[in-house]
């Protein structure tokens, strides 16, 4: 917690937010869920500490899109990627890739999410068009 506090102090001087992404116990032993992160926030006591979530990590951290509403105040950064490739490099969403992104996108819209949505490095214009289409459905 002291490290997070000091990191947030330095980041605040530059107008930055420190993001913690719960990854689940298969990847880390530190802050595995948004509930754990919510418990740490008051102890760290910095307004510029928030959560990032990844579509491919939702199952590992025990978070369903239906539960976004209870965590909406924590979320400031979302990685949107194909969760069917969770053990490999991040892969961007593509039409016809075998995954239904609708529930995830609808859940974000349902909490009026307006912060950062990040795509993996293999994203291109067709990926962006597809994600925009998903958002408008």
C-alpha positions in Angstrom: 0.0 0.0 0.0 2.9 2.3 0.7 4.2 1.8 -2.8 0.8 2.5 -4.3 0.6 5.7 -2.2 4.0 6.9 -3.3 3.3 6.0 -6.9 0.0 7.9 -6.8 1.8 10.9 -5.3 4.3 11.1 -8.1 1.6 10.4 -10.8 -0.6 13.2 -9.3 2.2 15.7 -9.9 1.9 14.9 -13.6 -1.9 14.7 -13.7 -1.9 10.9 -14.1 -4.0 8.2 -12.8 -2.5 4.9 -11.5 -4.4 1.9 -12.7 -4.5 -1.5 -11.1 -5.8 -4.4 -13.1 -7.0 -7.4 -11.2 -5.7 -10.4 -13.0 -6.9 -13.3 -10.9 -4.9 -15.9 -9.0 -3.5 -17.6 -12.1 -1.5 -14.5 -13.0 -0.8 -12.8 -9.7 -1.3 -12.9 -6.0 -1.9 -9.1 -5.6 -5.4 -7.6 -5.8 -7.1 -10.5 -7.7 -10.6 -8.9 -7.8 -12.3 -5.6 -8.0 -13.7 -6.2 -4.5 -10.1 -6.5 -3.2 -9.2 -3.3 -5.0 -12.2 -1.5 -3.6 -11.0 -2.5 -0.1 -7.5 -1.0 -0.7 -8.6 2.3 -2.1 -9.6 3.9 1.2 -6.4 2.6 2.8 -4.2 4.1 0.1 -6.3 7.3 0.2 -5.4 8.7 -3.2 -8.1 9.9 -5.7 -5.9 9.0 -8.7 -5.9 5.3 -8.0 -8.4 3.4 -10.1 -9.1 0.1 -11.8 -8.5 -1.3 -15.3 -10.3 -4.4 -16.4 -9.7 -6.7 -19.3 -12.4 -8.6 -21.2 -10.1 -11.6 -21.3 -9.6 -11.6 -17.5 -13.3 -11.2 -16.4 -13.8 -14.9 -15.7 -10.5 -15.1 -13.8 -11.4 -12.2 -11.5 -15.0 -13.5 -11.0 -16.6 -10.5 -12.7 -19.6 -10.7 -15.0 -20.7 -7.9 -17.2 -23.9 -7.8 -15.1 -21.9 -6.8 -12.1 -20.3 -3.7 -13.7 -22.9 -1.5 -12.1 -21.6 -2.2 -8.7 -18.0 -1.3 -9.7 -18.6 1.5 -12.2 -17.0 4.2 -9.9 -13.7 2.2 -10.0 -13.4 1.7 -13.8 -11.3 4.1 -15.7 -9.6 1.8 -18.3 -11.0 -1.1 -20.2 -9.0 -3.6 -22.4 -11.3 -4.9 -25.1 -9.9 -8.1 -26.6 -10.9 -11.6 -27.6 -11.1 -13.7 -24.4 -10.9 -16.9 -26.3 -7.1 -16.2 -26.5 -6.6 -15.6 -22.8 -3.4 -17.7 -22.5 -1.7 -16.0 -25.5 -0.9 -12.5 -26.6 -3.8 -10.1 -26.6 -5.9 -10.4 -29.7 -8.3 -7.7 -30.9 -12.0 -8.3 -31.4 -13.0 -9.1 -35.0 -16.4 -9.8 -36.6 -16.9 -13.6 -36.9 -14.1 -14.5 -34.5 -16.4 -16.8 -32.5 -17.0 -14.5 -29.5 -20.2 -12.5 -28.7 -19.0 -9.1 -27.4 -22.5 -7.8 -27.1 -23.1 -8.4 -23.4 -19.7 -6.8 -22.5 -20.4 -3.7 -24.6 -24.0 -3.4 -23.4 -22.8 -3.6 -19.8 -20.4 -0.8 -20.4 -23.1 1.3 -22.1 -25.4 0.4 -19.2 -23.1 2.1 -16.7 -22.6 5.1 -19.0 -18.9 4.2 -19.3 -17.0 7.1 -21.0 -13.4 6.5 -20.0 -10.6 4.8 -22.0 -11.3 1.6 -24.1 -8.0 0.1 -25.3 -7.6 -2.3 -28.2 -4.6 -4.7 -28.6 -1.7 -3.9 -30.9 -3.1 -6.0 -33.7 -6.1 -3.7 -34.1 -6.6 -1.9 -37.4 -9.3 0.2 -39.1 -11.6 -2.8 -39.5 -11.3 -3.5 -35.8 -12.2 0.0 -34.9 -15.1 0.0 -37.3 -16.4 -3.3 -35.8 -16.0 -2.0 -32.2 -17.9 1.2 -33.2 -20.6 -0.9 -34.7 -20.9 -2.9 -31.5 -21.1 0.2 -29.4 -24.0 1.6 -31.6 -26.1 -1.6 -31.5 
